[in-house]
Amino acid sequence: MNHFMTQKMNNKKIIPLSVPNISGNEWKYVKDCLDTGWISSVGSYVNEFEKSIAKYCNVKHAIATSSGTTALHTSLQILGVKENDYVIIPNITFVATANAVKYCGAEPILIDADPETWQFDLDLVEEFIENSCETNTKNELCYKKDKRRVSAIIPVHIQGNMCDMNRLISLSKKYSINILEDAAEALGSSYKKKSAGTFGTLGCLSFNGNKTISTGGGGMILTNNQDLASKAKHLTTTAKKDPMEYYHDEVGYNYRLVNVLAAIGVAQLEQLPGFLKRKNYVGEFYKDHLSNVGDISFQKVNKDVITNHWLFTIKTKYQKKLLKFLNENGVISRPFWMPMNKLPMYANCIYINKSDNCKKIHKSCISIPSSTNISDQELSIVVNYIKTFFNEL
């Protein structure tokens, strides 16, 4: 079924950016939920989805949540991030990363991006920690200027790519700072054959509608720590202590993934190998056909990384004009996320940079159609429109 891919709007064929591929057992498993009445936050599919994700990622524990954002917020809470703390994050990321930090009353410290991989620049991270931070009497990392604690660092695997995780882990051990991986875009990606989301103390996935597999909305917390896994499950289920009595022992959250959505997740995960194979094909197709077109360049992926090719993105100085041209012709394309320091609520955050690569990336990058059910014909249409644009410059 490819009905998502061949919509018509104003008599024009629309090729979407990234949509769910509902082609497996989704209807069957959802019907099972409806037939049995297990549609809410308790049910066999929640447990099965958690176990299946844990097995796929080769991690001991996976805790399902209502979204990637709630997974991040819960994880920060579990790691003990408190009001007035700092958390180091990339300046280019989806806003949920920064928002989750703010939910805890903490403040993001923004790091500029590597100009080629678009991941946060580890040279800048290391320089900031070494030159601008110190260890207090409790052996906690603090910002020298105001003595506020730097309690966590969040690498975001932008577009399914990854930074040098071995180097980041070495930094975290040297300075006793927790890593929380934002692997929302990176299910299926790996660094040195180890799954994204499994390097840090905790990792988070997202199953939003545009992700490689989708539950419509949903997330997952990954960890190898039994105590943290238990805490995550407790907090995301309203901190209810007794299975019978309504006794809640702390402020918790209703962040549970419901069974009917987990059923979709189970069906989607069954198809993940095929989805990843198609994503890789899409990425290679675009590279093969666009590598010598205009001034187009691509995100660099280092040799230790296998990317899931989540959302294929090109870089060109003609971004705005090309975006307008593609969208007018039914090829749904989008710019990169606005850097966090350009958003009003984060404009005054500390921003560590030397040449503001984030600004350049934001002004030049375009994400183009990358659905797992995009047809070869549609890929050719996308490529031909891009070639037409550059030929007419």
N, C-alpha and C positions, 0 to 999 in steps of 0.2 A: 504494500500500500504506500502510495507516494502522494496522498491527497494534500498534505501540508505544503508540498513543494510546488504544486501547480495551481495556486490560487489565481484568481483574476480580479484585478482592481482597475476600474476605469479602462476596461478592455485591454489591460496589459498583463502579461504573465509576470507573476511575482516570484522571485527566488529569495526565500527568507535567509536571514543571517545564520541562525542556529536553532533548530526546533527539535522536539522529541521525536524519536523513532519508535512508534508503538507497533511492533510487528512480531511479538512473541506471545508469551502466556499472560499478558497483562489483563485481558478481559476475563480469562479463566480464573485467575487468582482473585481479582476484584469480585467477581460473581460469587466465589466461595465465601468471601467476607460478608457479602450481602445476604447470601443464603443462610449463613450460620448466625448472623447478627453481630459478629465480631468486627465492628467497624471503627471502634475508638482506640484508646491508647493501650489496651491490653489485647493480646492475641498472638497466635503462633507466628504470624508473618514478621512481626517486630523482632522476635527472637531469631528467626531464621535469617532475616536481613542482616542483623548484627553479626551473627556467626559467619555468614558468607562473606561479608566485607572483611572481617578479621582474618579469615582464611586467605582471601585473595591478597590482602596487603601483608600477610605474614606477620601479624601483630597479635598479641594475646587477647586484647579486649577492644571492642567497638561498642559505643553507646549511641543509639539513634536519637536525633533531636529534630525539632520542627523546622530548622533552617541552618545554613552554614553560619549565619550571624549568631544564632543562639548557641551554637556549638562553640564559637569563639568566646562569647561572653561567659559561658559556663566555665570554659577552660581557664580564662583569666582569673575568675573567682577562685577556682580550685588551686591555682598557683599562688594565691595570696596577694594578688595585685590590689592595692588599696588606694584610697583617696590621696591625692597629691603625689603619687608615684609617677615615675616616667616609664614608658614602654617604647622601645626602639622599633620603628616600622618603616617600610619603604614610603617614599613620597608619592610614587605612582602605585596605586592599588585601587581596587573597588572600595568605596567609602565605608563598607561594613567593617573593614579592619580597624580603621580609626574610630568608628562609632563604638565598637565593642570595648575599646580602651576607655572611651569617655563614659560608657555605662558604669564603669567601676570607679569613676571619679578621678581617674588618672589622666595623664597628658601624654600625647604622642611626641616622640622625638623623630623627626622625619629625615630620612637618608636618601640622597640622590641616587639615580640609577646608573648602572654600567651602560655606556652608550651603545654597546653591541648586543649584549644578552638581555638588557632591560630589567635585570634583577637588581636588587639593591647592591650598592658598591661596597664590597667587603673591606677594601682599603680605607674607605671613609669610616666604616663602622669601627675598624680597629684603631684608626687614628683618634676618633672621638673618645673611645673608651680609655685609651692610653694617655691622651693629653688633657682631656676635660673631665675625667672621672677619677674617683679615689675610693678606697675601701674604708668604711667607718669602723667603729669599735665592735660592732656586731658582725663584722666580716661581710657587710652588704655593700654592693656597688652603689655609689652616690655621685650625683652631679656636683662638681666642685663649687660652682657659683652659688648654689642655694642649699646644698646638702640634702636635697631630695633623693630618695631611693630610685635607682634604675632597676626595676624588678623583673623585666622580661624582655625578650627580643623576638619579633615575629617576622621570619622570612616568608614572603608571599611568592609562590611559584607562578610567576606571571606567564600567562598563556600556556601553562603546562611545562614551562622551562624551569630549570633549577640552578641555583648558585653552587659554589664549591662548598658542599655540606660538610666535608671533612674539616675544612678550615674554620667554618662557623662553629662546629662542635668543639674544636680546640679552643677557640675564643671563649665559648660558654663555660668550659671547664676551668680555664685559666682564671676567669673573673667570677665564677660561681653565679652565673646568670642563666635562668631557665629559657629554653627555646620552646616556643609554641609555633608550630608550622601551620600557616594558612595554605592548605593544599586544596582549596575550594575548586580550583580549575585543573587539578593535577592527578586525578584518579587515572591510573595506568601509566603515569610517568615514573621514572626511577633514576637514581644516581648510584653508579657502580652496582647495579642490579638490586638495589634496595629501594622499596617503594616510597614514593613521596608521602609524607605524613607520618612516617615511622622513625624519623631521626630525632625529633625533639622529645621533651618530657611528655608532651601531648601534641596531637596533630588534628586538624579539622578538615572535613570534606563537605562539599555542597552538592545537592541534587536538585538544584533549581532547574527551571524549564529549559535553559540554554546549555546545560552541562552535558557531558558525554553520555551519562545515564541520568535519568530524571525521575523524581517521584512527584513532580509538580512543584513541590516545596519540601525541603528536608535537608538534614545534615547528619554528620557522624563525627564523634570524638574517638580518636585512636590513642591507645596507650599500652605499654607493657607493664604498667604498675597497677597491681590489684587494688590497692587502697585508693588510688586516684580514680580508677574505674568505678569503684563502689560509690565514691563521693559524687562523681558525675551523674550516675544513675539516680542517686538520692536527690541531688539538687534539681535535676530536670523533671522529677516527678513530685514536685511541690514539697520536698523534704518531709514526706509522710513516713513516720517511723514505724507505726503499727499497721499491719495489714487489715485489721478490723476497725480499730478505733481511729478517729480523726485527730491523731496526735502528730503534730508537726514540730520538730525540734529546732528549726531555724528558718530563716527566710529562704524559701525555695522558689522555683519557677515552674510554670506550666509549659515546659519546653519539649513535651513528648511528641514523638512522631506517631501518628495514628496508624492502626493496623492496615486500613485500606490503602494508605499510601505506601506503607512498607511492602504490601503485596505487589504493588507496581514496581517497587525497587528490586524485589527478588526476581521478578520477570526480566527487568532491565539488566540486572547483573548477569543473568544467564547468557545474555547476548553481548556482553562487554568485549570478549575477544574479537568478535566480528566487527563491532563498532570501532575498536582501536585499529583494526586492519584497514577499515574504510577511511578513518581519519588520516592514517599514514599515507594512503593512496591519494587522498585529496591534497595533503601537504606537498607530496612529491609532484603531483600533477601541476599545481600552481608554480612550484619552483622551476620545473622543466619548461613551462610555457611562458613564464614572466621574467626569467632571469636576465634577459637582454632587452627588456622593454623599457624605454624611457630611462628614468633615473631610479627605477625601483630597486630596493634592496630588502633583505629579509633579516629576521631575528637570528642572531648567532646562537647555536646550540653547541656547547662544549662536548668533547669526546666522551666524557664520563656520564653524560646525560642521555637518556632515552625519553623523548618527549611524547606526550599523547596527541600532539597537534590539535589541541582543543579548539582554538579559534584562529584560523590562519590570518596573519596580519602582514601587510606590506608597508614599506616606508617610502615616501615621496614628498618632494617639496611642493607638489601640486595637490596636496591633500584636500583642501576645501573645494577646489574645482572638480576634482575627481569624485569626491563624495557626492556632490550635487549631481553630476552627470550619471553616476551609477544608480542613485536612488530614483532619479527622474525616469530611468529606463527599467525600473522594476528589480534591479539588483540591490537588495537591501544590504547596506554597508554602514559601518559606524566608526566614529573617531575613537581614539584611545580614551581611557578615563581621564578626567580632569585631575591634575596633581592636587594632592591634599592641601598644599600651602596656598592654592588658588581658591579654595572654598572658604566662605566667611568664618565658619566656626573653627577652622584650623589655620587661618592666615597668620596668627601670632605665635604659632608653635615654633620651636627650635628647628631649623632646617639646615642640615649639614650638607654642604655642597661646595664645589669649586667652579663648576661651569654650568650648573643648572641643566643637566642633560634631560631631566624630566620635562622641562618646558619644550625642548627640541623634539623629544619623542612624541609628546602630546600633539604638537603642531604638525607632525609629519606622518603619523601612523594611521592606517585604515584597516579595519577588520572586514573581511569579505566572506561570502557564504561558505559555511563549513559543516553543514548538517551531515549526520551519518547516512542519511537517506537521499542525499543530493545525487542526481544522476550524472552520468558522463556527459550527456547532452547539455545539462545545465552548467556543468563546469566549463564546457566549451563556450557557452553563451557568456559567462562571466569573463573569461579570458578575452574573448573577442571584443566585448565592450571596453575593456581596459586598453587593449591594443588600439581600438578605434580612437579612444580619447587621446592617446599619445601621438597617433598619426595625424590628428587634426590640430595639434598644438601649433 
